[in-house]
Amino acid sequence: MITALLLTVSTGWLALRRAGKKAGRKAIYTILAFILFLVTACGNLTGKQPPTPADQSYQPGAQTAFPAPEAASGPSPSQENPPGSSTPPAESGKLRVHYLDVGQGDAILVQLPDGKNILIDSGTGEAGPGVVRELKQYSVKKLDYVIGTHPHEDHIGGLDLVINSFQVGKVYLPRVTHNTDAYMDLLLAIKNKGLKATEAKAGVALPLDMGIQALFVSPAKSNYEDLNDYSAVLHLTYGQTAFLFTGDAGTTAEEEMLASGRPLKADVLKVAHHGSRYATSTAFLKAVAPRYAVISVGKGNDYGHPHVQTLQRLQKAGVKIYRTDRDGTITAVSDGRKVTIQ
Ligand SMILES: [Zn+2]
């Protein structure tokens, strides 16, 4: 607790020094965000709030201080796929997945046949206004489920603006924090909207209808060296078709997913980590066995994404590759039997 307070004070002081007079407001805002974050986290740590199932599963002393997540367990729909629950989709029902072109980053809108919307990531803060505009073009009024795969800015930077711009049902985040303005802004937006983040972890499913199943298959652990490996990976099944959304999960997470026996097979793979060579291993590709791969990547990015070795692995596996830097926003449509790319 004392360490946390010291951290707040020192971080605030550093922010003030760095920010200068012009950005004084920003610095003060940073301090407020930290204090808010500590208040939400400390409630759990000190046990001053009445215990909830979420508090009981909270790990005090763990490096992460996830702010008051809702319980992701218990007799709710958020469980593993019940066997045989997949009913055939409606004849006219189409599921649409839009892989938005947000430059270097990820933002994916899933439109379900019953009109529900799932947003996976939002791109950077800079991309945020464009994402809001594009969602409105797709007639989005409410985002039933918002998933921030992991706290990196190229995934959650625009999420505060998105949350402030639409009705939002549930927000899912992996249990890990990150000391950046972008992440604090996200926590503030969630809190100001009167929402609580639900933990995204392997085994948790979104409560969906029409036989559509959306199951988190990663992260399985609570501690990783690489922030990317905390990525919430979602496997979505509609009729005989499936999609895999991998965030920036790396090979460590891939190995766990392979060992877990959870469903990975998919018609369309959102290639992890913008096509970095430290993801999309040959073994993982074999298990997913996609027909199509979508790489969400910025033109001429500084990271050398996508890596030539990843592209070669995909080509060797006979996968047709689409890239947001070349193709712009990519839309995959499923009628429950087969997927077509537009
Ligand atoms: Zn990324």
Boltz pocket constraint, residues with backbone or C-beta under 6 A from the ligand:
constraints:
  - pocket:
      binder: B
      contacts: [[A, 105], [A, 106], [A, 152], [A, 154], [A, 155], [A, 248], [A, 273], [A, 274]]
      max_distance: 6.0
